[in-house]
């Protein structure tokens, strides 16, 4: 597996940096089709932001976006015989443009403890290079994370490939179409595999689909992908749990949390919260931060704790 991961990392680095340098995006699930990497809705969002700033709603949206909620998601599975596996899921922090207080995020993370694993599903920052102040935010975040099994991240469409080396020397492992296996033991309640792909929305590579097929199908398999767009391929590859983000829950949604804009090409019905596709459970985080404008309406900024528990515990009256 080590050799396979090294091969995938080498190919990822060549493809990702080539796209970034040329300012292109690889169209999701259409190999060979590359288009300019610009946001087709960017002008509309800037206009909407300018208009919104002249209303009291803007300040209300800012306050809502700055408040971080801790959300717990219980997942019953027969592969856990006793105890539970707790995963701290962070997504879309956009540390260089969001308006939440870092101390509030660190306090919420502390409230979520204990947890075995950290899964960060992309868009840690929006741009590159990052300022010294934002480097300090990232370092403070990494130091605050205390998983017993490790902290892992996949890149989002806003994260630069240059971010990988910066993060890994500080202890945050980035999975770039790679896989890591965990064995059951005193600190780990089950044997499972963690599979992480590069962002399929801007930087799709066929290796993302290949790595979903790797590993051993008889163990529990968790996929980390920035967006829900690989839901079908992941389920067909035997993935049991699919963790993602990207959509911000719409960020601006209709009453009832119905997103106005989902910003995905596939899997639009899986743009928010917990979902199921055939034999696979998924969860799309609304994210911690904001993008384009620092407001939220009818959505929440969230830190998520996924807890994998035995079937009998989930079905008991006290659960």
Secondary structure, 3 states (H helix, E strand, C coil): CHHHHHHHHHHHHHHHHHHHHHCEEECCCCCCCEEECCCCCHHHHHHHHHHHCCCHHHHHHHHHHHCEEEEEEEEECCCCCCCEEEEEEECCCCCCCCCCCHHHHHHHHHHHCCCCEEEECCCCCCCCCCCHHHHHHHHHHHHHCCCCCEEEECCCCCCCCCHHHHHHCCCCEECCCEEEEECCECCECCCEEEEECCCCCCECCHHHHHHHHCCCCCCEEEEECCCHHHHHHHHHCCCCEEEECCCHHHCEEECCCEECCCCCCCCHHHCCEEEEECCEEEEECCCCCCCCCCCCECCCEEEEEEEEECHHHHHCCCC
